[in-house]
Amino acid sequence: MKELNNYQKHIEQAIDWFWNMLPNLILAIVILVVGLWVVRFLNRMVRKFFEKKDYDETLESFLQSFISITLKILLFVLVITQLGVKTSSLIALLGAAGLAIGLALQGSLANFAGGVLILVFKPFKVGDWISAQGVDGSVKQITIFSTKLNTFGNQVAIIPNGQLSNGNIVNYNMEDTRRDKFDVGIGYGSNIKKAKEILLQLCAENADILTEPAPEVYVGELGDSSVNLTLRFWAKNEVFWPAHFYVIEQAKLRFDAEGIEIPFPQRVVHEAD
């Protein structure tokens, strides 16, 4: 009988606690719903603000991601406080949780720090073509934890910022111009001087290839079956690849027209008698 009375007493206490907490619980739910709407609204306002201003796209994407996460954390603190958790207790709880989470999420913190380093030192920006962590692609977006690249095949590669900030990065767009190197072999019986003139002439005829610095052709190597020529020329980044493929195609066509041989491996198969 005593146990039954204790059980009823606990039930009554729970019911009283629920009715006492109900106003705070309802208000907390209202704050959460309204707060999420306000966060989305503020995110849209921030996005529109950046669209109207001519800011660096790298800074825009990073700040948008940072502001969104910060607002959600503040909303979480506000909802928990409304449920009756004291501020001092909440601070102590957040401190302990922050330490535990920090130890558990060292990689995420490193990615956040890497994002800050990328934002400060700007090794690349949105729109740059880079090579990093074994991936080549155009920078699509930089968030506080990772960077998204669009590859040649239009796939999206997501690379953690911690790895990017600590690894080697090749930025192909940091300079206005790029130098290309084209190697081609000609037969030992072919006219070296004529071949060099052809390569320089096709560079002179292409407006995408810069005249300063001037294109250069060298005999790079005397190979086993060919004299290997090296052509070096400069082009602006936006027309680099058209110039590159133009040189390859025209070199073959003009060498054929002038009777300059481009050796290739051959295998002779003899049938047994």
C-alpha positions in Angstrom: 0.0 0.0 0.0 2.9 2.3 0.8 4.5 1.6 -2.5 1.2 2.4 -4.3 1.0 5.7 -2.5 4.6 6.6 -3.5 3.8 5.7 -7.1 0.7 7.9 -7.1 2.8 10.7 -5.5 5.4 10.5 -8.2 2.7 10.6 -10.9 1.1 13.7 -9.3 4.5 15.4 -9.1 5.1 14.7 -12.7 1.7 16.0 -13.7 2.3 19.1 -11.7 5.7 19.6 -13.2 4.3 19.2 -16.7 1.5 21.7 -16.1 4.0 24.2 -14.6 6.4 23.7 -17.6 3.7 23.7 -20.2 3.7 27.5 -20.7 7.5 27.6 -21.0 7.4 24.5 -23.3 4.8 26.1 -25.6 6.7 29.4 -25.6 10.0 27.6 -26.4 8.3 25.8 -29.4 7.0 29.1 -30.6 10.4 30.7 -30.3 12.0 27.8 -32.2 9.5 28.0 -35.0 9.6 31.8 -35.3 13.4 31.7 -34.8 14.0 29.3 -37.7 11.8 31.5 -39.9 13.8 34.6 -38.8 17.1 32.8 -39.5 16.0 31.9 -43.0 14.8 35.5 -43.5 18.1 36.9 -42.3 20.0 34.5 -44.5 18.0 35.7 -47.5 18.7 39.3 -46.6 22.4 38.6 -46.2 22.5 36.8 -49.6 20.7 39.8 -51.3 23.0 42.2 -49.6 26.1 40.4 -51.0 24.4 40.2 -54.4 24.0 44.0 -54.5 27.6 44.7 -53.4 30.7 43.8 -55.3 32.4 41.7 -52.7 34.8 38.8 -53.2 32.7 35.6 -53.9 35.0 33.7 -51.5 34.2 36.1 -48.7 30.5 36.0 -49.5 30.1 32.2 -49.4 32.2 31.9 -46.2 30.4 34.6 -44.3 27.0 33.3 -45.4 27.8 29.9 -44.0 29.3 31.3 -40.8 26.3 33.7 -40.2 23.8 30.9 -40.7 25.5 28.5 -38.2 26.0 31.3 -35.6 22.3 32.3 -35.8 21.2 28.7 -35.3 23.5 28.4 -32.2 22.1 31.5 -30.7 18.5 30.3 -31.4 19.4 27.0 -29.6 20.7 28.8 -26.6 17.5 31.0 -26.5 15.2 28.0 -26.6 17.1 26.1 -23.9 17.1 29.2 -21.6 13.3 29.5 -22.1 12.9 25.9 -20.9 14.3 27.0 -17.5 18.0 26.2 -17.8 19.9 28.9 -15.9 22.4 30.9 -17.9 25.3 30.1 -15.5 24.4 26.4 -15.7 24.1 26.7 -19.5 27.5 28.3 -19.8 29.1 25.6 -17.7 27.3 22.9 -19.7 28.4 24.5 -23.0 31.9 24.8 -21.7 32.1 21.1 -20.8 30.3 20.1 -24.0 32.6 22.4 -26.0 35.6 20.6 -24.6 34.2 17.2 -25.3 33.0 18.2 -28.7 36.3 19.9 -29.5 38.2 16.7 -28.6 35.8 14.6 -30.7 35.7 16.9 -33.6 39.3 17.9 -34.0 39.1 17.4 -37.7 36.1 19.8 -38.0 37.9 22.4 -36.0 40.9 22.0 -38.2 38.7 22.4 -41.2 37.2 25.6 -39.7 40.6 27.0 -39.0 41.6 26.0 -42.6 38.7 27.9 -43.9 39.7 31.0 -42.0 43.3 30.7 -43.3 42.0 30.4 -46.9 39.8 33.5 -46.4 42.7 35.5 -44.9 45.6 34.5 -47.2 43.5 33.8 -50.3 45.5 31.1 -52.1 42.5 30.9 -54.4 39.0 32.3 -54.9 35.7 31.3 -56.3 36.1 30.8 -60.1 39.8 29.9 -60.0 41.0 26.6 -61.5 43.2 24.8 -59.0 44.9 21.5 -58.5 44.9 20.2 -54.9 44.6 16.9 -53.1 44.8 15.0 -56.4 41.8 16.9 -57.8 41.7 19.4 -60.6 38.7 21.7 -60.8 37.1 25.1 -60.8 36.3 26.5 -57.3 32.5 26.5 -57.0 32.0 27.4 -53.3 34.0 27.9 -50.1 32.2 27.2 -46.9 33.5 27.2 -43.3 34.4 23.5 -43.4 35.0 22.5 -47.0 35.6 23.7 -50.5 33.6 22.5 -53.6 35.3 22.1 -56.9 33.7 21.5 -60.4 35.9 19.0 -62.2 36.4 18.6 -66.0 33.6 16.1 -66.1 31.2 18.5 -64.2 31.4 16.4 -61.0 31.5 18.1 -57.7 34.5 17.3 -55.5 34.3 18.3 -51.8 37.6 18.8 -50.1 38.0 19.6 -46.4 39.5 23.0 -45.8 42.0 21.6 -43.3 43.6 19.5 -46.0 43.6 22.3 -48.5 45.2 24.8 -46.1 48.0 22.3 -45.2 48.6 20.8 -48.6 50.1 21.9 -51.9 47.8 24.0 -54.1 48.5 24.9 -57.8 46.4 27.9 -58.8 46.2 28.2 -62.6 44.4 31.6 -62.5 46.4 33.6 -60.1 48.5 35.0 -63.0 47.0 36.5 -66.1 49.1 34.4 -68.5 50.4 30.8 -68.6 53.3 29.2 -70.5 52.8 26.1 -72.5 55.3 23.4 -73.4 54.8 21.3 -76.5 57.2 18.5 -77.3 57.3 16.8 -80.8 59.8 14.4 -82.4 60.9 14.5 -86.0 62.9 12.0 -88.0 66.7 12.2 -88.1 66.5 12.7 -91.8 64.1 15.7 -91.5 65.1 19.3 -91.7 65.4 20.7 -88.2 65.6 24.3 -89.2 62.4 23.9 -91.4 60.6 22.2 -88.5 61.5 25.1 -86.1 60.3 27.7 -88.7 57.0 25.9 -89.0 56.4 25.8 -85.3 57.2 29.5 -84.9 55.1 30.4 -87.9 52.0 28.7 -86.6 52.4 30.6 -83.3 52.8 33.9 -85.2 49.5 33.2 -87.1 47.5 32.6 -83.9 46.2 35.8 -82.2 45.8 33.8 -78.9 49.5 33.2 -78.6 51.4 36.2 -77.2 54.3 37.8 -79.1 55.9 39.0 -75.8 57.4 36.9 -74.4 58.2 35.5 -77.8 57.6 31.8 -78.6 60.8 29.7 -78.6 61.8 26.4 -80.1 64.8 24.3 -79.0 66.2 20.9 -79.7 65.4 19.3 -76.4 66.8 15.8 -76.9 68.4 13.5 -79.4 66.3 10.4 -78.9 66.7 6.8 -80.0 64.6 7.3 -83.1 63.8 11.0 -83.3 65.1 14.5 -82.8 62.8 16.0 -80.1 61.9 19.6 -80.4 60.4 21.7 -77.5 58.1 24.6 -78.3 57.4 27.1 -75.5 54.8 29.9 -75.8 52.7 32.1 -73.6 48.9 32.7 -73.7 46.3 34.4 -71.6 44.5 32.1 -69.2 41.1 32.5 -70.9 42.4 31.3 -74.2 45.2 28.9 -73.0 43.5 25.6 -74.0 42.3 26.7 -77.5 45.9 27.8 -78.2 47.3 24.5 -76.8 45.1 22.3 -79.0 45.6 24.5 -82.0 49.4 24.0 -81.8 49.1 20.2 -81.5 46.8 19.9 -84.5 48.6 22.4 -86.8 52.0 21.0 -86.0 50.9 17.6 -87.4 49.1 19.0 -90.4 52.0 21.3 -91.5 54.7 18.7 -90.9 52.8 16.3 -93.1 52.4 19.1 -95.8 56.2 19.8 -95.7 57.2 16.2 -95.7 58.6 16.3 -92.1 58.4 12.9 -90.6 57.0 12.3 -87.1 58.4 8.9 -86.1 56.3 6.4 -84.3 57.0 2.9 -82.9 56.7 0.1 -85.4 56.8 -3.6 -85.0 57.6 -6.0 -87.9 56.1 -9.5 -87.5 57.8 -12.3 -89.6 55.9 -15.5 -90.3 57.7 -18.7 -89.6 58.4 -20.9 -92.6 
